[in-house]
Amino acid sequence: MQQPEGLYTTLALLQKGNACEERYNYLVAKLGGIRKFGKHTPLPFATILEHNGIKDIMWLLSNRSAIPQEQHPTVNSISRLFAVDSAKRVLRLYKPNKALRQALTTARRYALGKASEKELTKALYVAEKRRDAHIYSSDEKVYWTLQTIANACREGDIDTERIVWDSDNAIEGWYPNSNLQAKALRAENLWRSRWLTKYITNVQNVFTKA
């Protein structure tokens, strides 16, 4: 059976990863049923994105047990690149900060195998030091911005669901009313959808266009 060019999983792996029953059943219905599609048929992430949306892809990227083991290294890279690019978008709303920009550059290089664990640890220290200085601040938007950056620099697997949560909180804080907040979040979700489509449909994009 020919494998898709991009990231993929299977219905069997989604069950193994304890996918939400309601969302799983919705996807199965869109695919025409388990018997027709097959429990072990490669299921492209792009298809899941099309039918179930961004939220379910974020869960999938954060859940290694629902992804074929041979794809884990690529998923690790894609998840960190997504985190870095999300953090850069909220950093634009904050005051210019060379140290934080450099920390994110290091995290991106690490995702591409061009920076060491030691360099990533230093980047995380920079980000966490600035975030921790705002833990008790009344200005929550700054904290959530710095939290997004720190999570993009974290060691180990990236929690893409948490990245979306943190960045959404930051975005909401930077806009003064609900209409502007809703507009900004719609724009962010559109960017996320386009970003994901670019990287999950052809994993070579990770190393040639990142």
C-alpha positions in Angstrom: 0.0 0.0 0.0 1.5 3.3 -1.1 2.0 5.8 1.8 1.0 9.4 1.5 3.7 12.0 1.0 2.7 14.0 4.1 2.0 13.0 7.7 -0.6 10.3 8.2 -2.1 8.0 10.9 -4.7 5.3 10.9 -8.1 4.9 12.5 -6.6 2.1 14.6 -3.9 4.4 15.9 -6.4 7.1 16.7 -8.3 4.6 18.8 -5.0 3.5 20.5 -4.3 7.2 21.3 -7.7 7.5 22.9 -9.2 10.0 20.5 -12.3 11.8 21.5 -15.2 9.3 20.7 -17.4 12.0 19.3 -14.8 13.5 17.1 -13.6 10.0 16.0 -17.1 8.9 15.1 -17.6 12.2 13.1 -14.4 11.5 11.2 -15.3 7.9 10.5 -18.7 9.0 9.1 -17.0 11.5 6.8 -14.7 8.7 5.6 -17.7 6.5 4.7 -17.3 4.1 7.7 -14.6 1.9 9.1 -15.4 -1.1 6.8 -15.2 1.0 3.7 -12.1 3.1 4.7 -10.2 0.4 6.7 -8.8 0.6 10.2 -5.2 0.4 9.0 -5.5 2.4 5.8 -3.1 5.4 5.9 -5.1 8.5 6.9 -3.5 11.8 5.9 -3.4 14.5 8.5 -4.6 16.8 5.7 -7.8 14.8 5.5 -8.3 15.1 9.3 -7.7 18.8 9.0 -10.3 19.1 6.2 -13.0 17.2 8.1 -12.3 17.9 11.8 -10.4 21.1 11.8 -7.4 22.6 13.6 -8.2 21.5 17.1 -8.1 17.8 16.3 -4.8 18.3 14.4 -3.3 20.0 17.5 -4.4 17.1 19.6 -2.9 14.6 17.1 0.5 16.5 17.0 0.6 16.4 20.8 -0.2 12.6 21.0 2.6 10.4 19.8 0.7 7.2 20.5 -1.7 8.1 17.8 1.0 8.6 15.2 3.2 5.9 13.5 6.5 5.6 15.3 8.6 6.2 12.2 7.0 9.7 11.9 7.8 10.8 15.4 11.0 12.7 14.5 9.3 14.6 11.7 6.3 15.4 14.0 8.7 16.7 16.6 10.2 19.1 14.1 6.9 20.2 12.7 5.4 20.7 16.2 8.4 22.9 17.3 8.3 24.9 14.1 4.6 25.5 14.6 5.3 26.6 18.2 8.1 28.9 17.1 6.1 30.6 14.4 3.1 31.0 16.7 5.4 32.6 19.3 6.8 35.0 16.8 3.3 36.1 15.9 2.5 37.1 19.5 5.9 38.5 20.0 5.1 41.1 17.3 2.4 42.4 19.6 4.9 42.9 22.4 7.8 45.3 22.6 10.9 44.5 20.5 13.2 42.1 22.4 16.4 40.9 20.8 17.0 38.2 23.4 13.6 36.6 22.9 13.9 36.8 19.1 17.3 35.0 19.4 15.8 32.4 21.7 13.1 31.6 19.1 15.7 31.5 16.4 17.6 28.9 18.4 14.5 26.9 18.9 13.9 26.9 15.2 17.4 25.8 14.5 17.0 23.0 17.1 13.8 21.8 15.3 15.9 21.5 12.1 18.7 19.7 13.8 21.0 22.7 13.6 21.3 23.6 17.3 22.3 21.5 20.3 20.4 20.5 23.4 22.7 22.9 25.3 21.8 25.8 23.0 18.1 25.0 23.5 18.5 24.9 27.3 20.0 28.4 27.1 17.1 29.7 25.0 14.6 28.2 27.4 16.4 29.9 30.3 16.2 33.3 28.6 12.5 32.8 27.9 11.5 31.5 31.3 13.5 34.2 33.1 11.4 36.9 31.4 8.2 35.0 31.8 8.7 34.3 35.5 9.2 38.0 36.1 5.6 38.5 35.0 3.9 35.7 36.9 2.3 38.0 39.4 1.9 40.9 37.0 -1.6 42.3 36.5 -0.8 42.6 32.8 -1.8 39.1 31.8 -1.3 39.6 28.1 2.4 40.0 28.6 2.6 36.8 30.7 0.7 34.8 28.1 3.0 36.2 25.3 6.1 35.2 27.3 4.5 31.8 28.2 4.0 31.1 24.5 7.6 31.9 23.8 8.9 29.7 26.7 6.8 26.7 25.6 8.3 27.0 22.1 11.7 26.7 23.6 10.9 23.9 26.0 12.9 20.7 26.1 11.3 17.5 25.0 8.0 17.1 23.0 6.1 20.2 22.2 2.4 20.4 23.3 0.8 22.1 20.3 -2.6 22.3 22.1 -0.9 24.3 24.9 0.7 26.6 22.3 -2.6 27.4 20.8 -4.1 28.0 24.2 -1.3 30.3 25.3 -1.2 32.3 22.1 -5.0 32.7 22.0 -4.9 34.1 25.5 -2.1 36.5 24.5 -4.0 37.6 21.4 -7.2 38.2 23.3 -5.2 40.3 25.8 -3.6 42.6 23.2 -7.0 43.7 21.7 -9.2 46.0 23.6 -12.7 44.7 22.8 -14.5 41.5 21.8 -15.0 42.4 18.2 -11.3 43.0 17.6 -10.4 39.9 19.6 -12.8 37.8 17.5 -11.3 39.2 14.3 -7.7 38.6 15.4 -8.5 35.0 16.5 -10.2 34.3 13.1 -7.1 35.6 11.4 -4.9 33.4 13.6 -6.9 30.3 12.9 -6.7 31.0 9.1 -2.9 31.4 9.4 -2.8 28.1 11.4 -4.8 26.2 8.8 -2.5 27.5 6.0 0.6 26.7 7.9 -0.5 23.2 8.8 -1.5 22.5 5.2 1.9 23.5 4.0 3.8 21.3 6.4 1.7 18.2 6.9 0.9 17.6 3.2 4.6 17.4 2.3 7.1 16.8 5.0 10.0 17.9 2.7 8.7 21.5 3.3 10.0 21.1 6.9 13.6 21.0 5.7 13.5 22.9 2.5 11.2 25.9 3.3 11.3 26.3 7.0 
